[in-house]
Amino acid sequence: MRSFAALRMTATKRMAESEKRKSSASVRVAGPFYGRVVPAAIIALVSLVVFFPTFKVYFLADDFAFVHAFHHLTAADFLRLLHSDMAQFVWGDSRQEFRPLYSLYYVIAYHIWGLHPWGYHLCGWLLHVGVAYLVFLIARTVAPEDPWFAGAAGLLFAVQPPHAQALSLIVGLMAESFPAFLYLACLLAFIRYRSSGRTRDLVISTLAFFGCLLSKESAVTLPVMLVGYDCLRALAGREGDLPRQDSSARRSWWGLLAPYSVFGVLLAAYLEWRHLAFASFIREAGWASHAKEAVTSTAGFWLHFRHVVARIWKLQVFNFQNLFPYPPVVQVLVLILFGLWIYQLWRRSASRQTVLMVLYFGLVWYLITNLPYLIEGYVTYHLYLPLAGASIATAALASVTWRAPGELRRSLGLGGLGLLITISAVRGWTENREYARFGDMSASMSRALAKSLVEIPKGSFVVVWPGESKLVSSGWGEQILPFAVQPPFAPTDLYSDLRIVEHPDLSCCGVPEWWEKTRPVLTDELDRSPGEDLDAYLFAWDGGDSSFRRTRCVLHKEQVRARVTRILHHPPEDVGSVTDEAAKRLVGEIGACIVDAAVTTDSHSR
């Protein structure tokens, strides 16, 4: 009986393997057109519909800064970027950003598209489709027997709502899409190398890693991701993924570890180059400055441990709000759907390979790709790369249910995934429409300001007040000054021709840098000869007719100095720093001075 049961088990196993081979063969018979071209076309078409509103989004926030900085890049400037801080070149402050490929993209794009934002957005959409297609290819490579799973992963990634910010901002292409494309290309080529042993795949993976290092600092996590994939293979026990090499030496530990040496050398060279340029490897001065205290004392350890935990918690709260940016009812529906899929994964006792894929592309991928953002500011488009793995994990989770017997389970798997894709697409389209609205505001405000400043005599004192601008209140009014009134957005450098004090929310700088720039302007104007008046202009935004209302008057220097001193509690030349609230009150008070003086002058003239 035992031998019969064993024979029966062996026969069943062989039949399963035969069915698996037939399934794989059927996939291959489908040919490259249905297997690759059709999924790419569907991904491109659906993402075009969802992100079509972004094609009309005007320059926003950082877009002004990068186009201004790189529209006329010289060879000397590019060579300088190979050993200096890109942020210093663009904004004039230090952020330890080594990203020379940024400059090449912007100088090429400007020579092609000029100041037509739709051209930049077209490039962004095409690259986004390329990234989504790489997600599809990675899913197809790790599970070649299930093309539905791969197609669902690529399509789900393509329509994720957080991508609205990455595609609506022109800077999103180089900030997220391009590094993500190289990141995924590196992983895909590495996966293929492990499956085939071809040196060509290892070379492609290495070159993609090199390009990724030159585009964004988060590339340093790539070697960890590759090690994680090898752990996935080892735990899954998929011998078919191992290199098909005859030499037993190459199948040894050396054959497994040797490829890492290439990535290790590149990573070590990159970190050393950063250290030479910035005296820092990976901004450790910002996150490891108190490491000695944490190691040498118990109180210090718990203090910094609580700080790290709080930082991690805040990041997860921020991520959750952006990963599920739906009304409460829809959030509950989506979470219930995930709960049912996880229950099916546990109840059906899915294959080890599927469980490990869900854990690797879901949990491990998410943790690794989020590591850099524990020391960065919270930005929605930072979820671009984490969502690549999350999309594959979600499709793998749903596939367990749709492959289960029973019409209800298939509907729960395929129908639920289709519902999730639809909800994501609708939400993404809605957010893209909102960014298009901000783009219209940015176009109106920046163009109106440049047009108005042209008419002002050089050297004039000008205060710029945003009024009730929804663009500024939304947080997307940054970078309008100075870049929107400098070449190539204006015929001449209007900002340098005038003595401008702008509202801090319109400035490219943080409040400390804003005050460093504003204080000399104020002190120079207020230190005029005794009795000399101040000829001033106020530009106040009027959202009703989308224009800046201009007010001109002659101010008494002593009156302005008194108001400024009252707000700052000291004369401006004696104040080293100001708060955000004090900065806004200061600009508002100077604007009020101009309005009051203009009203007084009008009443006297009458």
Residue pairs with C-beta under 8 A, 6 or more apart in sequence:
20 145
23 145
24 144
24 145
27 35
27 144
27 145
27 147
28 35
30 147
35 140
35 147
39 133
39 136
39 147
39 150
39 151
39 154
39 155
40 129
40 133
40 136
42 151
42 155
43 129
43 132
43 133
43 136
43 154
43 155
43 158
44 129
46 155
46 158
46 159
46 425
47 125
47 128
47 129
47 132
47 158
47 159
48 125
49 425
49 429
50 158
50 159
50 425
50 428
50 429
50 432
51 125
51 128
51 163
51 164
51 167
51 428
51 429
51 432
52 432
53 429
53 432
53 433
53 435
53 436
54 121
54 124
54 125
54 164
54 167
54 168
54 432
54 435
54 436
55 118
55 121
55 122
55 125
56 117
56 118
56 436
56 439
56 440
57 117
57 121
57 168
57 169
57 435
57 436
57 438
57 439
58 117
58 439
58 440
58 442
58 443
58 446
59 67
59 117
59 170
59 439
59 442
59 443
59 446
59 484
59 489
60 168
60 169
60 170
60 435
60 438
60 439
60 442
60 476
60 479
61 169
61 171
61 476
61 478
61 479
62 169
62 171
62 175
62 478
62 479
63 117
63 120
63 169
63 170
63 171
63 479
64 446
64 479
64 480
64 483
64 484
64 489
64 508
65 90
65 91
65 479
65 483
65 508
66 90
66 102
66 106
66 170
66 171
66 174
67 106
67 110
67 115
67 170
67 483
67 488
67 489
68 483
68 486
68 487
68 488
68 489
69 89
69 90
69 103
69 106
70 102
70 103
70 106
70 107
70 110
71 106
71 107
71 110
71 487
71 488
72 107
72 487
72 488
73 103
73 104
73 106
73 107
77 89
77 103
78 100
78 103
78 104
80 89
81 89
81 99
81 100
81 103
82 100
83 273
83 276
83 277
84 277
85 94
85 95
85 96
85 97
85 98
85 277
85 278
86 95
86 97
86 98
86 99
86 100
86 102
86 103
87 93
87 94
87 95
87 96
87 97
88 94
88 95
91 508
91 509
92 513
93 509
93 510
93 513
94 278
96 274
96 278
96 280
96 283
97 217
98 214
98 217
98 273
98 274
98 277
98 278
99 174
99 214
99 215
99 216
100 214
101 174
101 178
101 211
101 214
101 215
102 174
102 215
105 173
105 174
105 178
106 174
109 119
109 120
109 123
110 488
112 119
113 119
113 120
114 488
115 488
115 489
117 170
117 439
120 170
120 173
121 167
121 168
121 170
123 173
124 166
124 167
124 170
124 172
124 173
124 177
125 167
127 173
127 177
127 178
127 181
128 158
128 163
128 166
128 167
128 177
129 158
130 181
131 157
131 177
131 180
131 181
131 184
131 388
132 154
132 155
132 157
132 158
133 154
134 181
134 184
134 185
134 188
134 388
135 153
135 154
135 157
135 184
135 388
135 391
135 392
136 150
136 151
136 153
136 154
136 155
137 150
137 188
138 184
138 187
138 188
138 191
138 392
139 149
139 150
139 153
139 154
139 392
139 395
139 396
140 147
140 150
141 188
141 191
141 192
141 195
142 191
142 357
142 392
143 149
143 150
143 353
143 357
143 396
146 399
146 403
148 399
148 402
148 414
149 395
149 396
149 399
150 395
152 395
152 398
152 399
152 417
152 421
153 391
153 392
153 394
153 395
153 396
154 391
155 421
156 391
156 394
156 395
156 417
156 420
156 421
156 424
157 387
157 388
157 391
159 421
159 424
159 425
159 428
160 383
160 387
160 391
160 424
160 428
161 322
161 325
161 424
161 427
161 428
161 431
162 322
162 323
162 325
162 380
162 381
162 383
162 384
162 387
163 381
163 384
163 387
163 428
164 428
164 431
164 432
164 434
164 435
165 172
165 379
165 380
165 381
165 431
165 435
166 172
166 173
166 175
166 176
166 177
166 381
166 384
167 177
167 432
168 432
168 435
168 436
168 438
168 439
169 175
169 381
169 435
172 381
172 384
174 215
175 216
175 381
176 381
176 382
176 384
176 385
177 384
178 215
179 212
179 215
179 216
179 218
179 219
179 385
180 384
180 385
180 388
182 208
182 209
182 211
182 212
182 215
182 219
183 208
183 212
183 218
183 219
183 222
183 385
184 388
185 204
185 205
185 208
186 205
186 206
186 208
186 209
186 212
186 222
186 226
187 205
187 222
187 225
187 226
187 229
189 201
189 202
189 204
189 205
189 208
190 201
190 202
190 205
190 226
190 229
190 259
191 229
191 241
192 198
192 201
193 201
193 202
193 205
193 243
193 259
194 229
194 230
194 233
194 241
194 242
194 243
195 240
195 241
195 242
195 243
196 243
196 244
197 243
197 244
197 245
197 250
202 259
202 262
206 262
206 263
206 266
209 219
209 222
209 263
209 266
210 266
212 219
212 222
213 219
213 220
213 266
213 267
213 270
217 282
217 283
217 372
218 369
218 372
218 385
220 267
220 270
220 271
220 282
220 372
221 368
221 369
221 371
221 372
222 263
223 260
223 263
223 264
223 267
224 368
225 365
225 368
225 369
226 260
226 263
227 260
228 360
228 364
228 365
228 368
229 360
230 256
232 356
232 357
232 360
233 241
233 242
235 352
235 356
236 352
236 353
236 356
237 352
238 353
242 251
243 250
243 251
243 255
245 251
245 255
249 255
271 281
271 282
274 280
274 281
274 282
275 281
283 375
286 375
287 374
287 375
290 300
290 304
291 304
293 300
293 303
293 304
294 300
294 301
294 303
294 304
294 305
295 301
308 374
311 374
312 374
314 378
315 370
315 373
315 374
315 378
318 378
319 370
319 383
319 386
322 380
322 383
323 383
323 387
323 390
324 331
324 334
324 335
325 427
325 431
326 334
326 423
326 427
330 423
334 420
334 423
337 416
337 419
337 420
338 394
338 397
340 401
340 412
340 416
341 397
341 398
341 400
341 401
341 412
341 413
341 416
342 397
344 400
344 401
344 404
344 409
344 412
344 413
345 354
345 355
345 358
345 397
345 400
348 400
348 401
348 404
350 400
354 396
354 399
354 400
357 392
357 393
357 396
358 393
358 396
358 397
359 393
360 389
360 393
361 389
361 390
361 392
361 393
361 396
362 389
362 390
362 393
362 394
362 397
363 393
364 389
365 386
365 388
365 389
365 390
365 392
365 393
366 386
366 389
366 390
369 385
369 386
369 389
370 386
373 382
376 382
394 417
394 420
395 417
398 413
398 414
398 416
398 417
398 420
399 413
400 413
401 409
401 410
401 412
401 413
401 416
402 409
402 410
402 412
402 413
402 414
402 417
403 413
404 410
404 413
438 471
438 474
438 476
441 469
441 470
441 471
441 476
442 471
442 476
442 477
442 480
444 546
445 466
445 469
445 471
445 477
445 480
445 541
445 546
446 480
446 484
446 485
446 489
448 541
448 546
448 547
448 548
449 464
449 480
449 481
449 484
449 485
449 539
449 548
450 484
450 485
450 489
450 490
450 494
452 539
452 547
452 548
452 550
453 462
453 485
453 490
453 494
453 498
453 539
454 490
454 491
454 494
456 462
456 498
456 537
458 497
458 498
459 497
459 498
459 499
460 498
460 499
460 535
460 536
460 537
461 498
461 499
461 501
461 521
461 525
461 534
461 535
461 536
461 537
462 498
462 499
462 500
462 501
462 536
462 537
462 538
462 539
463 500
463 501
463 502
463 536
463 537
463 538
463 539
463 587
463 590
463 591
463 594
464 481
464 500
464 501
464 502
464 503
464 506
464 539
464 548
465 503
465 538
465 539
465 540
465 541
465 587
465 588
465 591
466 472
466 477
466 503
466 505
466 506
466 541
467 540
467 541
467 542
467 543
468 541
468 543
469 477
469 541
469 543
470 543
471 477
472 503
472 505
472 506
475 505
477 505
477 506
478 505
478 506
478 507
478 508
479 508
480 506
481 495
481 500
481 502
481 506
481 507
481 508
482 495
482 496
482 500
482 507
482 508
483 489
483 508
484 490
485 493
485 494
485 495
486 493
486 494
486 495
486 496
487 493
499 521
499 524
499 525
500 521
501 518
501 521
501 522
501 587
501 590
502 587
503 584
503 587
504 511
504 514
504 580
504 583
504 584
504 587
505 584
507 514
509 517
511 578
511 579
511 580
511 583
512 577
514 583
515 575
515 577
515 578
515 583
518 583
519 572
519 573
519 575
522 564
522 572
523 572
523 573
525 534
525 557
525 560
526 534
526 557
526 560
526 561
526 564
526 572
527 573
528 534
528 557
532 557
533 554
533 555
533 556
533 557
534 554
534 555
534 556
534 557
534 560
535 552
535 554
535 555
536 552
536 553
536 554
536 555
536 590
536 593
536 594
536 597
537 550
537 551
537 552
537 594
538 550
538 551
538 552
538 553
538 591
538 594
538 595
538 598
539 548
539 549
539 550
540 548
540 549
540 551
540 591
541 547
541 548
541 549
542 548
542 549
551 594
551 595
551 598
552 598
553 594
553 597
553 598
553 601
554 597
554 601
555 593
555 594
555 597
556 597
559 593
560 590
560 593
561 571
563 589
563 590
563 593
564 571
564 572
564 586
564 589
564 590
565 571
565 572
567 582
567 585
567 586
567 589
568 575
568 578
568 582
568 586
578 586
